[in-house]
Amino acid sequence: MHHTALSDVSGVITGGAGKRVTGVLADNATAATVLWFQLHNLAADPTNEEPLVAVRVGAGALVQVSFEDMARDGLGGLDATFADGIAWGWSSTRDTYTAHGTASEVSATIFYEEP
């Protein structure tokens, strides 16, 4: 199990096939803006792609998502396996990446496994 702390508005955690995200901790410190923390199956920063995963994070909220707990509890879970790499970004929209926020407003930690 690996984890990476993120302190920017987008980036790439790791390239290559077979990485599986097991959880996300996302913090939106903006005062009034709902944002989406997105995970993309990319080996480069997202531009306007559709995310594999989008987590809604309310203004001033901290959200924790465990994909393994969801599967264990019968909530369907998510096969968050990334074939190309794990890229991430904070977006103002759910369905495509639309960059939003600043490094001082958002942060996240991603937990993942490698084969």
N, CA, C and O atoms as a GROMACS GRO file, in nm:
protein
  460
    1MET      N    1   0.085  -0.118   0.000
    1MET     CA    2   0.000   0.000   0.000
    1MET      C    3   0.089   0.123   0.000
    1MET      O    4   0.183   0.134   0.079
    2HIS      N    5   0.058   0.215  -0.089
    2HIS     CA    6   0.128   0.342  -0.098
    2HIS      C    7   0.029   0.454  -0.074
    2HIS      O    8  -0.092   0.436  -0.091
    3HIS      N    9   0.079   0.569  -0.035
    3HIS     CA   10  -0.006   0.688  -0.030
    3HIS      C   11   0.075   0.809  -0.074
    3HIS      O   12   0.196   0.817  -0.053
    4THR      N   13   0.005   0.901  -0.136
    4THR     CA   14   0.070   1.021  -0.188
    4THR      C   15  -0.013   1.141  -0.146
    4THR      O   16  -0.133   1.147  -0.174
    5ALA      N   17   0.051   1.237  -0.079
    5ALA     CA   18  -0.015   1.362  -0.042
    5ALA      C   19  -0.004   1.459  -0.158
    5ALA      O   20   0.103   1.476  -0.216
    6LEU      N   21  -0.116   1.523  -0.191
    6LEU     CA   22  -0.123   1.612  -0.306
    6LEU      C   23  -0.151   1.754  -0.260
    6LEU      O   24  -0.240   1.776  -0.178
    7SER      N   25  -0.075   1.850  -0.312
    7SER     CA   26  -0.096   1.989  -0.268
    7SER      C   27  -0.092   2.084  -0.388
    7SER      O   28  -0.024   2.186  -0.385
    8ASP      N   29  -0.165   2.049  -0.490
    8ASP     CA   30  -0.177   2.132  -0.609
    8ASP      C   31  -0.317   2.111  -0.664
    8ASP      O   32  -0.398   2.046  -0.598
    9VAL      N   33  -0.349   2.163  -0.782
    9VAL     CA   34  -0.483   2.146  -0.836
    9VAL      C   35  -0.494   2.032  -0.936
    9VAL      O   36  -0.605   1.992  -0.970
   10SER      N   37  -0.380   1.978  -0.983
   10SER     CA   38  -0.382   1.860  -1.068
   10SER      C   39  -0.242   1.802  -1.076
   10SER      O   40  -0.144   1.868  -1.039
   11GLY      N   41  -0.233   1.678  -1.124
   11GLY     CA   42  -0.102   1.615  -1.139
   11GLY      C   43  -0.114   1.467  -1.170
   11GLY      O   44  -0.223   1.415  -1.191
   12VAL      N   45   0.001   1.401  -1.172
   12VAL     CA   46   0.010   1.257  -1.196
   12VAL      C   47   0.079   1.194  -1.077
   12VAL      O   48   0.186   1.239  -1.034
   13ILE      N   49   0.017   1.090  -1.023
   13ILE     CA   50   0.078   1.020  -0.911
   13ILE      C   51   0.180   0.920  -0.961
   13ILE      O   52   0.295   0.918  -0.916
   14THR      N   53   0.137   0.837  -1.056
   14THR     CA   54   0.225   0.734  -1.108
   14THR      C   55   0.176   0.689  -1.245
   14THR      O   56   0.055   0.682  -1.268
   15GLY      N   57   0.267   0.659  -1.333
   15GLY     CA   58   0.231   0.606  -1.464
   15GLY      C   59   0.240   0.455  -1.463
   15GLY      O   60   0.286   0.396  -1.365
   16GLY      N   61   0.195   0.394  -1.569
   16GLY     CA   62   0.204   0.250  -1.582
   16GLY      C   63   0.076   0.179  -1.543
   16GLY      O   64  -0.011   0.235  -1.477
   17ALA      N   65   0.067   0.056  -1.586
   17ALA     CA   66  -0.055  -0.023  -1.571
   17ALA      C   67  -0.066  -0.090  -1.435
   17ALA      O   68   0.033  -0.114  -1.366
   18GLY      N   69  -0.191  -0.121  -1.399
   18GLY     CA   70  -0.219  -0.208  -1.286
   18GLY      C   71  -0.230  -0.143  -1.150
   18GLY      O   72  -0.251  -0.213  -1.051
   19LYS      N   73  -0.217  -0.012  -1.141
   19LYS     CA   74  -0.234   0.054  -1.011
   19LYS      C   75  -0.381   0.052  -0.973
   19LYS      O   76  -0.468   0.071  -1.058
   20ARG      N   77  -0.409   0.030  -0.845
   20ARG     CA   78  -0.547   0.026  -0.798
   20ARG      C   79  -0.562   0.120  -0.680
   20ARG      O   80  -0.495   0.104  -0.578
   21VAL      N   81  -0.652   0.217  -0.695
   21VAL     CA   82  -0.678   0.312  -0.587
   21VAL      C   83  -0.771   0.246  -0.486
   21VAL      O   84  -0.874   0.190  -0.523
   22THR      N   85  -0.734   0.254  -0.358
   22THR     CA   86  -0.815   0.193  -0.253
   22THR      C   87  -0.889   0.298  -0.170
   22THR      O   88  -0.986   0.265  -0.101
   23GLY      N   89  -0.844   0.423  -0.175
   23GLY     CA   90  -0.912   0.526  -0.097
   23GLY      C   91  -0.862   0.665  -0.129
   23GLY      O   92  -0.755   0.684  -0.186
   24VAL      N   93  -0.944   0.763  -0.089
   24VAL     CA   94  -0.914   0.905  -0.113
   24VAL      C   95  -0.954   0.984   0.011
   24VAL      O   96  -1.058   0.957   0.071
   25LEU      N   97  -0.871   1.080   0.048
   25LEU     CA   98  -0.903   1.178   0.151
   25LEU      C   99  -0.888   1.314   0.083
   25LEU      O  100  -0.777   1.351   0.045
   26ALA      N  101  -0.998   1.388   0.068
   26ALA     CA  102  -0.997   1.513  -0.009
   26ALA      C  103  -1.048   1.628   0.077
   26ALA      O  104  -1.150   1.615   0.144
   27ASP      N  105  -0.977   1.740   0.076
   27ASP     CA  106  -1.008   1.856   0.159
   27ASP      C  107  -1.027   1.980   0.071
   27ASP      O  108  -0.935   2.022   0.001
   28ASN      N  109  -1.147   2.038   0.077
   28ASN     CA  110  -1.180   2.159   0.001
   28ASN      C  111  -1.197   2.273   0.101
   28ASN      O  112  -1.299   2.281   0.169
   29ALA      N  113  -1.098   2.359   0.109
   29ALA     CA  114  -1.103   2.469   0.206
   29ALA      C  115  -1.165   2.597   0.151
   29ALA      O  116  -1.163   2.700   0.217
   30THR      N  117  -1.222   2.590   0.029
   30THR     CA  118  -1.287   2.710  -0.024
   30THR      C  119  -1.408   2.745   0.062
   30THR      O  120  -1.470   2.657   0.123
   31ALA      N  121  -1.441   2.872   0.066
   31ALA     CA  122  -1.550   2.918   0.154
   31ALA      C  123  -1.689   2.887   0.100
   31ALA      O  124  -1.782   2.867   0.179
   32ALA      N  125  -1.707   2.884  -0.032
   32ALA     CA  126  -1.843   2.872  -0.083
   32ALA      C  127  -1.855   2.790  -0.211
   32ALA      O  128  -1.961   2.794  -0.275
   33THR      N  129  -1.753   2.717  -0.251
   33THR     CA  130  -1.756   2.648  -0.379
   33THR      C  131  -1.750   2.497  -0.362
   33THR      O  132  -1.656   2.444  -0.302
   34VAL      N  133  -1.850   2.428  -0.415
   34VAL     CA  134  -1.846   2.282  -0.421
   34VAL      C  135  -1.750   2.243  -0.532
   34VAL      O  136  -1.760   2.297  -0.643
   35LEU      N  137  -1.659   2.152  -0.505
   35LEU     CA  138  -1.564   2.105  -0.605
   35LEU      C  139  -1.573   1.953  -0.619
   35LEU      O  140  -1.629   1.885  -0.533
   36TRP      N  141  -1.518   1.903  -0.727
   36TRP     CA  142  -1.512   1.759  -0.753
   36TRP      C  143  -1.366   1.718  -0.757
   36TRP      O  144  -1.287   1.773  -0.834
   37PHE      N  145  -1.330   1.620  -0.673
   37PHE     CA  146  -1.196   1.563  -0.679
   37PHE      C  147  -1.203   1.446  -0.776
   37PHE      O  148  -1.279   1.351  -0.754
   38GLN      N  149  -1.125   1.453  -0.882
   38GLN     CA  150  -1.135   1.354  -0.988
   38GLN      C  151  -1.008   1.270  -1.000
   38GLN      O  152  -0.897   1.318  -0.977
   39LEU      N  153  -1.028   1.144  -1.035
   39LEU     CA  154  -0.918   1.054  -1.068
   39LEU      C  155  -0.934   1.014  -1.215
   39LEU      O  156  -1.043   0.980  -1.260
   40HIS      N  157  -0.823   1.020  -1.287
   40HIS     CA  158  -0.824   0.992  -1.430
   40HIS      C  159  -0.727   0.879  -1.463
   40HIS      O  160  -0.622   0.865  -1.400
   41ASN      N  161  -0.763   0.799  -1.562
   41ASN     CA  162  -0.678   0.691  -1.611
   41ASN      C  163  -0.584   0.750  -1.717
   41ASN      O  164  -0.603   0.727  -1.837
   42LEU      N  165  -0.484   0.824  -1.671
   42LEU     CA  166  -0.392   0.895  -1.759
   42LEU      C  167  -0.250   0.891  -1.704
   42LEU      O  168  -0.230   0.876  -1.583
   43ALA      N  169  -0.153   0.904  -1.792
   43ALA     CA  170  -0.013   0.916  -1.751
   43ALA      C  171   0.035   1.060  -1.760
   43ALA      O  172   0.154   1.088  -1.748
   44ALA      N  173  -0.059   1.154  -1.783
   44ALA     CA  174  -0.029   1.297  -1.790
   44ALA      C  175  -0.138   1.373  -1.716
   44ALA      O  176  -0.244   1.318  -1.686
   45ASP      N  177  -0.112   1.499  -1.686
   45ASP     CA  178  -0.213   1.582  -1.619
   45ASP      C  179  -0.343   1.582  -1.700
   45ASP      O  180  -0.339   1.583  -1.823
   46PRO      N  181  -0.457   1.581  -1.633
   46PRO     CA  182  -0.584   1.589  -1.706
   46PRO      C  183  -0.599   1.726  -1.772
   46PRO      O  184  -0.547   1.826  -1.723
   47THR      N  185  -0.672   1.728  -1.884
   47THR     CA  186  -0.702   1.856  -1.949
   47THR      C  187  -0.853   1.876  -1.950
   47THR      O  188  -0.903   1.963  -1.877
   48ASN      N  189  -0.927   1.800  -2.029
   48ASN     CA  190  -1.073   1.811  -2.026
   48ASN      C  191  -1.138   1.673  -2.036
   48ASN      O  192  -1.251   1.662  -2.084
   49GLU      N  193  -1.068   1.569  -1.993
   49GLU     CA  194  -1.117   1.433  -2.002
   49GLU      C  195  -1.228   1.402  -1.902
   49GLU      O  196  -1.247   1.472  -1.803
   50GLU      N  197  -1.300   1.295  -1.931
   50GLU     CA  198  -1.398   1.241  -1.837
   50GLU      C  199  -1.324   1.160  -1.732
   50GLU      O  200  -1.240   1.077  -1.767
   51PRO      N  201  -1.352   1.182  -1.604
   51PRO     CA  202  -1.281   1.109  -1.499
   51PRO      C  203  -1.331   0.965  -1.484
   51PRO      O  204  -1.444   0.934  -1.520
   52LEU      N  205  -1.245   0.880  -1.431
   52LEU     CA  206  -1.286   0.745  -1.393
   52LEU      C  207  -1.364   0.752  -1.262
   52LEU      O  208  -1.459   0.676  -1.241
   53VAL      N  209  -1.322   0.842  -1.174
   53VAL     CA  210  -1.385   0.861  -1.043
   53VAL      C  211  -1.400   1.011  -1.019
   53VAL      O  212  -1.308   1.088  -1.047
   54ALA      N  213  -1.517   1.053  -0.967
   54ALA     CA  214  -1.538   1.193  -0.927
   54ALA      C  215  -1.604   1.193  -0.790
   54ALA      O  216  -1.711   1.134  -0.771
   55VAL      N  217  -1.541   1.259  -0.694
   55VAL     CA  218  -1.590   1.265  -0.556
   55VAL      C  219  -1.631   1.409  -0.526
   55VAL      O  220  -1.550   1.501  -0.537
   56ARG      N  221  -1.757   1.428  -0.488
   56ARG     CA  222  -1.808   1.561  -0.455
   56ARG      C  223  -1.756   1.602  -0.317
   56ARG      O  224  -1.769   1.528  -0.220
   57VAL      N  225  -1.697   1.723  -0.311
   57VAL     CA  226  -1.644   1.774  -0.184
   57VAL      C  227  -1.702   1.914  -0.164
   57VAL      O  228  -1.669   2.007  -0.238
   58GLY      N  229  -1.789   1.927  -0.066
   58GLY     CA  230  -1.855   2.053  -0.038
   58GLY      C  231  -1.758   2.159   0.010
   58GLY      O  232  -1.645   2.128   0.049
   59ALA      N  233  -1.802   2.285   0.007
   59ALA     CA  234  -1.721   2.397   0.053
   59ALA      C  235  -1.685   2.376   0.201
   59ALA      O  236  -1.773   2.349   0.283
   60GLY      N  237  -1.558   2.389   0.232
   60GLY     CA  238  -1.512   2.373   0.370
   60GLY      C  239  -1.518   2.230   0.422
   60GLY      O  240  -1.510   2.209   0.543
   61ALA      N  241  -1.531   2.132   0.332
   61ALA     CA  242  -1.550   1.993   0.375
   61ALA      C  243  -1.425   1.908   0.353
   61ALA      O  244  -1.342   1.936   0.267
   62LEU      N  245  -1.417   1.805   0.434
   62LEU     CA  246  -1.316   1.701   0.422
   62LEU      C  247  -1.391   1.571   0.397
   62LEU      O  248  -1.479   1.536   0.476
   63VAL      N  249  -1.358   1.500   0.290
   63VAL     CA  250  -1.429   1.378   0.253
   63VAL      C  251  -1.331   1.262   0.247
   63VAL      O  252  -1.222   1.273   0.191
   64GLN      N  253  -1.372   1.150   0.306
   64GLN     CA  254  -1.292   1.028   0.300
   64GLN      C  255  -1.374   0.920   0.230
   64GLN      O  256  -1.489   0.897   0.265
   65VAL      N  257  -1.314   0.855   0.130
   65VAL     CA  258  -1.380   0.749   0.057
   65VAL      C  259  -1.289   0.627   0.058
   65VAL      O  260  -1.173   0.635   0.019
   66SER      N  261  -1.343   0.514   0.102
   66SER     CA  262  -1.271   0.388   0.096
   66SER      C  263  -1.344   0.296  -0.001
   66SER      O  264  -1.453   0.248   0.027
   67PHE      N  265  -1.283   0.272  -0.116
   67PHE     CA  266  -1.345   0.187  -0.217
   67PHE      C  267  -1.354   0.043  -0.167
   67PHE      O  268  -1.448  -0.028  -0.201
   68GLU      N  269  -1.258   0.000  -0.086
   68GLU     CA  270  -1.262  -0.135  -0.030
   68GLU      C  271  -1.378  -0.151   0.068
   68GLU      O  272  -1.445  -0.254   0.067
   69ASP      N  273  -1.402  -0.049   0.153
   69ASP     CA  274  -1.513  -0.056   0.249
   69ASP      C  275  -1.647  -0.060   0.176
   69ASP      O  276  -1.738  -0.131   0.219
   70MET      N  277  -1.659   0.014   0.067
   70MET     CA  278  -1.785   0.014  -0.009
   70MET      C  279  -1.814  -0.126  -0.062
   70MET      O  280  -1.928  -0.173  -0.055
   71ALA      N  281  -1.714  -0.192  -0.115
   71ALA     CA  282  -1.732  -0.327  -0.169
   71ALA      C  283  -1.766  -0.425  -0.057
   71ALA      O  284  -1.855  -0.509  -0.072
   72ARG      N  285  -1.697  -0.414   0.056
   72ARG     CA  286  -1.721  -0.504   0.168
   72ARG      C  287  -1.861  -0.487   0.225
   72ARG      O  288  -1.923  -0.584   0.267
   73ASP      N  289  -1.911  -0.362   0.227
   73ASP     CA  290  -2.041  -0.335   0.286
   73ASP      C  291  -2.157  -0.353   0.188
   73ASP      O  292  -2.270  -0.317   0.218
   74GLY      N  293  -2.127  -0.408   0.070
   74GLY     CA  294  -2.232  -0.436  -0.026
   74GLY      C  295  -2.284  -0.315  -0.101
   74GLY      O  296  -2.396  -0.316  -0.152
   75LEU      N  297  -2.204  -0.209  -0.107
   75LEU     CA  298  -2.247  -0.086  -0.175
   75LEU      C  299  -2.195  -0.081  -0.318
   75LEU      O  300  -2.195   0.024  -0.382
   76GLY      N  301  -2.153  -0.194  -0.368
   76GLY     CA  302  -2.108  -0.200  -0.506
   76GLY      C  303  -1.960  -0.177  -0.524
   76GLY      O  304  -1.898  -0.235  -0.613
   77GLY      N  305  -1.903  -0.093  -0.441
   77GLY     CA  306  -1.761  -0.065  -0.452
   77GLY      C  307  -1.726  -0.009  -0.587
   77GLY      O  308  -1.813   0.038  -0.661
   78LEU      N  309  -1.602  -0.014  -0.620
   78LEU     CA  310  -1.554   0.040  -0.744
   78LEU      C  311  -1.425  -0.031  -0.779
   78LEU      O  312  -1.335  -0.043  -0.696
   79ASP      N  313  -1.417  -0.077  -0.902
   79ASP     CA  314  -1.291  -0.133  -0.948
   79ASP      C  315  -1.207  -0.017  -0.997
   79ASP      O  316  -1.207   0.015  -1.116
   80ALA      N  317  -1.136   0.045  -0.907
   80ALA     CA  318  -1.057   0.163  -0.940
   80ALA      C  319  -0.917   0.122  -0.981
   80ALA      O  320  -0.817   0.162  -0.921
   81THR      N  321  -0.911   0.039  -1.087
   81THR     CA  322  -0.783  -0.003  -1.143
   81THR      C  323  -0.752   0.084  -1.264
   81THR      O  324  -0.837   0.105  -1.350
   82PHE      N  325  -0.630   0.133  -1.270
   82PHE     CA  326  -0.590   0.228  -1.372
   82PHE      C  327  -0.491   0.162  -1.467
   82PHE      O  328  -0.384   0.118  -1.424
   83ALA      N  329  -0.524   0.156  -1.595
   83ALA     CA  330  -0.441   0.089  -1.695
   83ALA      C  331  -0.324   0.175  -1.741
   83ALA      O  332  -0.217   0.121  -1.774
   84ASP      N  333  -0.341   0.307  -1.745
   84ASP     CA  334  -0.238   0.395  -1.801
   84ASP      C  335  -0.158   0.470  -1.695
   84ASP      O  336  -0.042   0.502  -1.716
   85GLY      N  337  -0.219   0.497  -1.582
   85GLY     CA  338  -0.156   0.573  -1.475
   85GLY      C  339  -0.264   0.640  -1.393
   85GLY      O  340  -0.381   0.639  -1.430
   86ILE      N  341  -0.225   0.698  -1.280
   86ILE     CA  342  -0.321   0.766  -1.194
   86ILE      C  343  -0.294   0.917  -1.201
   86ILE      O  344  -0.193   0.965  -1.150
   87ALA      N  345  -0.386   0.988  -1.265
   87ALA     CA  346  -0.380   1.135  -1.268
   87ALA      C  347  -0.497   1.187  -1.187
   87ALA      O  348  -0.598   1.118  -1.170
   88TRP      N  349  -0.486   1.307  -1.136
   88TRP     CA  350  -0.590   1.362  -1.050
   88TRP      C  351  -0.606   1.510  -1.079
   88TRP      O  352  -0.519   1.574  -1.138
   89GLY      N  353  -0.720   1.564  -1.035
   89GLY     CA  354  -0.742   1.707  -1.048
   89GLY      C  355  -0.865   1.752  -0.972
   89GLY      O  356  -0.958   1.674  -0.951
   90TRP      N  357  -0.865   1.878  -0.932
   90TRP     CA  358  -0.981   1.942  -0.870
   90TRP      C  359  -1.058   2.014  -0.979
   90TRP      O  360  -1.000   2.091  -1.056
   91SER      N  361  -1.188   1.989  -0.987
   91SER     CA  362  -1.269   2.040  -1.096
   91SER      C  363  -1.395   2.108  -1.043
   91SER      O  364  -1.445   2.076  -0.935
   92SER      N  365  -1.445   2.202  -1.122
   92SER     CA  366  -1.572   2.266  -1.087
   92SER      C  367  -1.690   2.188  -1.145
   92SER      O  368  -1.806   2.219  -1.115
   93THR      N  369  -1.663   2.087  -1.228
   93THR     CA  370  -1.768   2.004  -1.287
   93THR      C  371  -1.740   1.857  -1.262
   93THR      O  372  -1.625   1.818  -1.243
   94ARG      N  373  -1.845   1.776  -1.261
   94ARG     CA  374  -1.831   1.633  -1.232
   94ARG      C  375  -1.788   1.551  -1.354
   94ARG      O  376  -1.701   1.465  -1.342
   95ASP      N  377  -1.848   1.578  -1.468
   95ASP     CA  378  -1.835   1.486  -1.581
   95ASP      C  379  -1.713   1.507  -1.669
   95ASP      O  380  -1.676   1.416  -1.743
   96THR      N  381  -1.651   1.622  -1.664
   96THR     CA  382  -1.525   1.647  -1.735
   96THR      C  383  -1.436   1.730  -1.645
   96THR      O  384  -1.483   1.795  -1.552
   97TYR      N  385  -1.306   1.726  -1.673
   97TYR     CA  386  -1.214   1.803  -1.592
   97TYR      C  387  -1.217   1.950  -1.632
   97TYR      O  388  -1.188   1.984  -1.747
   98THR      N  389  -1.252   2.035  -1.538
   98THR     CA  390  -1.251   2.180  -1.555
   98THR      C  391  -1.174   2.235  -1.435
   98THR      O  392  -1.230   2.246  -1.326
   99ALA      N  393  -1.049   2.269  -1.456
   99ALA     CA  394  -0.960   2.308  -1.346
   99ALA      C  395  -1.022   2.415  -1.257
   99ALA      O  396  -1.081   2.511  -1.306
  100HIS      N  397  -1.008   2.397  -1.127
  100HIS     CA  398  -1.060   2.494  -1.032
  100HIS      C  399  -0.982   2.485  -0.902
  100HIS      O  400  -0.932   2.378  -0.866
  101GLY      N  401  -0.973   2.596  -0.833
  101GLY     CA  402  -0.907   2.599  -0.703
  101GLY      C  403  -0.761   2.639  -0.715
  101GLY      O  404  -0.706   2.652  -0.824
  102THR      N  405  -0.700   2.659  -0.599
  102THR     CA  406  -0.557   2.687  -0.591
  102THR      C  407  -0.496   2.593  -0.490
  102THR      O  408  -0.568   2.532  -0.410
  103ALA      N  409  -0.366   2.581  -0.493
  103ALA     CA  410  -0.297   2.490  -0.402
  103ALA      C  411  -0.324   2.523  -0.256
  103ALA      O  412  -0.318   2.434  -0.171
  104SER      N  413  -0.353   2.649  -0.224
  104SER     CA  414  -0.380   2.686  -0.085
  104SER      C  415  -0.523   2.651  -0.044
  104SER      O  416  -0.555   2.652   0.075
  105GLU      N  417  -0.610   2.620  -0.140
  105GLU     CA  418  -0.751   2.591  -0.110
  105GLU      C  419  -0.784   2.442  -0.104
  105GLU      O  420  -0.882   2.403  -0.040
  106VAL      N  421  -0.704   2.360  -0.169
  106VAL     CA  422  -0.737   2.217  -0.181
  106VAL      C  423  -0.617   2.130  -0.149
  106VAL      O  424  -0.502   2.169  -0.169
  107SER      N  425  -0.647   2.011  -0.099
  107SER     CA  426  -0.542   1.911  -0.077
  107SER      C  427  -0.607   1.774  -0.077
  107SER      O  428  -0.729   1.762  -0.060
  108ALA      N  429  -0.528   1.671  -0.097
  108ALA     CA  430  -0.582   1.536  -0.098
  108ALA      C  431  -0.470   1.436  -0.071
  108ALA      O  432  -0.352   1.466  -0.089
  109THR      N  433  -0.510   1.319  -0.027
  109THR     CA  434  -0.420   1.205  -0.015
  109THR      C  435  -0.486   1.088  -0.085
  109THR      O  436  -0.604   1.060  -0.064
  110ILE      N  437  -0.410   1.020  -0.169
  110ILE     CA  438  -0.460   0.904  -0.241
  110ILE      C  439  -0.387   0.780  -0.193
  110ILE      O  440  -0.265   0.779  -0.182
  111PHE      N  441  -0.463   0.677  -0.165
  111PHE     CA  442  -0.408   0.548  -0.123
  111PHE      C  443  -0.420   0.452  -0.240
  111PHE      O  444  -0.527   0.439  -0.299
  112TYR      N  445  -0.310   0.383  -0.274
  112TYR     CA  446  -0.314   0.294  -0.391
  112TYR      C  447  -0.218   0.177  -0.373
  112TYR      O  448  -0.128   0.178  -0.290
  113GLU      N  449  -0.243   0.075  -0.455
  113GLU     CA  450  -0.160  -0.046  -0.456
  113GLU      C  451  -0.100  -0.062  -0.595
  113GLU      O  452  -0.160  -0.023  -0.695
  114GLU      N  453   0.020  -0.120  -0.599
  114GLU     CA  454   0.084  -0.152  -0.726
  114GLU      C  455   0.096  -0.303  -0.735
  114GLU      O  456   0.108  -0.371  -0.634
  115PRO      N  457   0.093  -0.357  -0.859
  115PRO     CA  458   0.106  -0.504  -0.874
  115PRO      C  459   0.243  -0.553  -0.834
  115PRO      O  460   0.270  -0.673  -0.841
   0.00000   0.00000   0.00000
